[in-house]
């Protein structure tokens, strides 16, 4: 149901599978009936997990998995009530995303551009595209080769829920992709013709394309060479950097929401912490009662 009806991403399906397998093991050990467990039994499961050190975020996701499972049973006529309906999700403190400063991104880009040969061209293309588009790393590595075909300055991205969106490509990112494609055959798996390879970033691994873990390794190596802390650099910090830097330079929240592919603007609002200093400076400079504004228009009565 998750795959066919909801179009859930592979990582989402795997997370649900792990959560339900854990719950099933807990239920079987106590000889309960999986289809007929009640709210108290689910509460006991979550309490046992919490006692074992489960984080609030993990608890919320596991409860969400169980909600979906029992709603599925109801929709298929296997159960009449939802035992999770009376359970509250744990409160989550919303942590600010880790963001690289613009100067740090510049160092990474310079280090990548200085790398010679095919590996340098691919690394530059990966980094430029991530930073220019704010793609999720799973979206980037799964891009088809056709995404960079021709002279188009847009990428068609298939995101969460199998939804497509258009993302503009900056000139540096476009040029980096074109330079990388000159070395494309160097990365195509043996026995596969370059014209027959469908991935933009192919690999010899099982998936046929670069994995998220491999890109993370490459970025950490790059960070080390750029004299940055490798622990602070990952594919996941470039997406917040993209959003935060856009907002800092005047982009509106709705546009950033569309570019990131967020269904709800509240998800995008977490990046607005970067606006605080800019908004304070804006009021300080342009408000008619501010000292700077009065100094700029001497003799004018308030």
ROGU-815905 format. One line per 4 residues: number of its first residue (from 0); for each residue x, y, z of C-alpha. Coordinates in steps of 0.05 Angstrom, whole numbers, plus 32768, in hexadecimal, padded with zeros to 4 digits. Each point is the difference from the previous one (the first is absolute). Layout:
<marmars>
NUM	X Y Z  ...
</marmars>
This chain:
<marmars>
0	8000 8000 8000  8038 8030 8012  8023 7FF4 7FBE  7FC6 7FF9 7FD0
4	7FCC 802F 801C  8029 8035 8025  803F 7FFE 7FD6  802A 8000 803F
8	804B 8006 7FF7  802C 7FC2 8009  801D 801B 8041  7FBB 800D 801D
12	7FE9 7FBA 7FEF  803F 7FE3 8020  7FF5 8029 803F  7FB8 7FE8 8006
16	8018 7FB8 7FF5  8033 8006 8039  7FCD 801F 802F  7FCB 7FCB 7FF3
20	8032 7FC7 8004  8016 801A 8045  7FB8 8006 8017  7FEE 7FBB 7FE4
24	803A 7FE1 8027  7FE9 8022 8040  7FB8 7FE7 7FF5  8013 7FB8 7FF0
28	802D 7FFC 803D  7FC3 800F 802B  7FD2 7FD4 7FD7  7FD2 8039 7FEF
32	7FD6 8003 7FC0  8020 8033 7FD1  7FBD 8012 7FE0  7FDC 8008 8042
36	8031 8023 802F  7FE2 803A 8028  8018 8046 8012  801E 7FEA 8042
40	802A 7FCA 7FDE  801B 8033 7FCD  800D 8030 803A  8028 7FC9 8023
44	8029 7FF4 7FC1  8012 804A 7FFA  8010 8004 804A  802F 7FC4 7FFA
48	8022 8021 7FC5  8007 8042 8025  801E 7FDB 803C  8033 7FE2 7FD0
52	8015 8046 7FEB  7FD5 800E 7FC4  8001 804A 7FEB  7FBF 8028 7FFC
56	8007 8007 7FB5  8006 7FB5 7FF8  7FC5 7FF4 802D  7FD6 8030 7FD7
60	8013 7FDC 7FC0  7FF1 7FBB 801D  7FBC 8017 8018  7FF3 801D 7FBB
64	8012 7FBD 7FE1  7FCE 7FDD 802E  7FCA 8033 7FF0  8008 7FF3 7FB6
68	8000 7FB5 800B  7FBF 7FFF 8028  7FDE 8031 7FD1  8013 7FD1 7FC8
72	7FE0 7FC6 8026  7FC0 8029 8009  7FFE 8013 7FB6  8006 7FB7 7FEE
76	7FC9 7FEB 8030  802F 7FD9 802E  7FF2 802C 803C  7FC9 8031 8014
80	8025 802E 8031  8043 8024 8001  8027 7FF1 8041  8030 8039 7FF1
84	7FCA 8036 7FFC  8004 800F 804B  804C 8002 8002  8024 8042 7FFE
88	8041 8008 7FDB  803B 8016 802A  800F 804A 7FFE  803C 800F 7FD5
92	802E 803B 800A  800B 801D 7FBB  804B 8005 7FF8  801E 8032 7FCF
96	801F 7FE0 7FC3  804C 8000 7FFB  8014 8033 7FCC  8043 800D 7FDF
100	8015 8049 7FFA  8008 801C 7FBA  804B 8005 800A  8002 7FB6 8012
104	7FD9 7FED 7FC1  8030 802B 7FD7  803B 7FD9 801D  7FE0 7FBE 7FEE
108	7FF1 8017 7FB9  8047 801B 7FF6  801E 7FBF 8019  7FD3 7FD7 7FD2
112	8010 802B 7FC3  804A 7FF7 800E  7FFA 7FB4 7FFC  801B 7FE6 7FBE
116	7FE2 7FCF 7FCE  7FBF 7FDA 8000  7FFA 7FF9 804C  8007 804B 8008
120	7FCD 800F 7FCA  7FCD 7FD1 8020  800C 801B 8046  7FF8 8047 7FE7
124	7FBF 7FEE 7FDC  7FE4 7FDE 803E  8011 803A 802E  7FEA 8037 7FD0
128	7FBE 7FDE 7FF2  7FF1 7FF2 804A  800E 8048 8014  7FDE 801F 7FC3
132	7FBF 7FD8 8006  7FF7 7FEB 8049  7FF0 7FB9 7FE9  7FFB 7FC8 8032
136	803D 7FD3 7FF7  7FD1 7FC6 7FEF  7FE2 802B 7FC8  8044 8014 7FE5
140	801F 7FBA 7FFB  7FC1 7FE5 7FDF  7FFE 8035 7FC9  7FFB 7FE1 7FBB
144	8034 8012 7FCC  7FC9 8024 7FD8  7FFC 8033 8039  803F 8022 7FE6
148	7FF1 7FF7 7FB6  8002 803B 7FD0  8005 8049 8014  7FC8 8000 8033
152	800B 8028 803F  7FCC 7FD8 8028  8002 7FBC 8020  7FC1 7FD6 8004
156	8004 7FE0 8045  7FD6 7FC7 801A  7FFA 800A 804B  7FD9 7FE5 803B
160	7FBD 7FE0 7FF0  8019 7FF8 7FB8  7FEF 804A 7FF3  8026 8024 7FCA
164	8019 8048 8004  802A 802D 7FD4  803F 801C 8020  8029 8037 7FDD
168	8049 7FF1 7FF5  8034 8037 800B  8032 800F 7FCA  803C 7FE5 8029
172	7FD9 7FC0 800E  7FEC 7FF9 7FB7  8048 800A 7FE9  8019 7FCE 8034
176	7FCF 7FCB 7FE7  8015 800C 7FB8  8049 7FF9 8014  7FF2 7FC0 8027
180	7FDA 7FE0 7FC6  8040 8002 7FD7  801B 7FCC 8031  7FBF 7FDA 8006
184	801A 7FC0 7FDF  8035 7FFA 8037  7FCA 7FF1 8034  7FD2 7FD2 7FD7
188	8003 7FB8 801A  8027 7FCE 7FD7  7FD7 7FDD 7FCB  7FCE 803A 7FFB
192	8002 8030 7FC6  7FFE 804A 8014  7FC3 800B 7FD4  7FDC 7FC7 8024
196	800F 801A 8047  7FC3 8025 801C  801F 8021 803D  8020 8045 8002
200	8031 7FE9 8035  800C 7FB6 7FF0  8025 7FD0 802C  8016 7FB8 8000
204	7FD7 7FF2 803E  7FBF 7FD9 8004  7FD3 803C 7FF7  8024 8015 7FC0
208	800B 8047 801A  8028 8022 8036  7FE5 7FF5 8046  7FF2 8034 8036
212	8037 7FE1 802A  8034 8005 7FCA  7FF0 804A 7FF3  8005 800C 804B
216	8045 7FE0 8000  8017 802B 7FC6  7FE8 8040 8022  8023 7FEF 8041
220	8041 7FF3 7FDB  7FF6 8042 7FDC  7FF3 8024 8042  8040 7FE5 801E
224	8029 8019 7FC4  7FDC 8043 8005  8015 8005 8049  7FB8 7FFC 8019
228	7FE5 7FD3 8036  7FEA 7FC0 7FDA  7FCD 7FF2 8037  7FDB 8040 7FEE
232	7FFC 7FF1 7FB5  7FCF 7FCF 7FE1  7FCE 8000 7FC6  7FCA 8011 8033
236	801E 8043 8014  8003 801A 7FB8  7FB4 7FFF 7FFA  7FF7 802E 803E
240	803A 802A 7FE6  7FDB 800A 7FBE  7FC0 8015 8023  8020 802C 8035
244	802E 8024 7FCF  7FC5 800E 7FD1  7FD7 801D 8039  803C 8029 8019
248	8006 8020 7FBB  7FB7 8013 7FFC  7FDA 7FC4 7FE3  7FB9 7FF8 8019
252	7FEA 7FC4 8029  7FCD 7FE6 7FCD  8033 7FFD 7FC8  8031 7FDA 802D
256	7FC7 7FD1 8013  7FF3 7FF0 7FB6  804A 7FF6 7FF1  8009 7FD0 803B
260	7FC1 7FD9 7FEF  7FE1 8009 8045  7FB6 7FF0 8002  7FF6 802C 803D
264	801F 8045 8009  8008 7FF3 804B  8039 7FD0 7FEC  8022 8038 7FDB
268	7FF7 8032 8039  8036 7FDC 8029  8033 8024 7FD4  7FE7 8045 8012
272	802E 8004 803B  8033 801D 7FD0  7FD2 803C 7FF2  8004 801B 8047
276	803F 8029 7FF6  7FEB 8018 7FBB  7FBB 8016 8019  801E 8025 803B
280	802F 8025 7FD1  7FC6 8010 7FD2  7FD7 8020 8038  803D 8023 801C
284	8011 801E 7FBD  7FBB 800F 7FE1  7FCE 800C 8038  7FEE 804A 8001
288	800F 8005 804B  8043 7FDD 7FFD  803F 8028 800E  801F 7FEF 7FBC
292	7FC1 8013 7FDB  7FFB 8044 8024  8049 800D 7FF2  7FF6 7FF3 7FB6
296	7FC7 8033 7FFC  8016 803B 802A  7FCD 8036 8010  7FC5 7FD3 7FF1
300	7FCB 8000 8037  7FEA 7FBC 801A
</marmars>
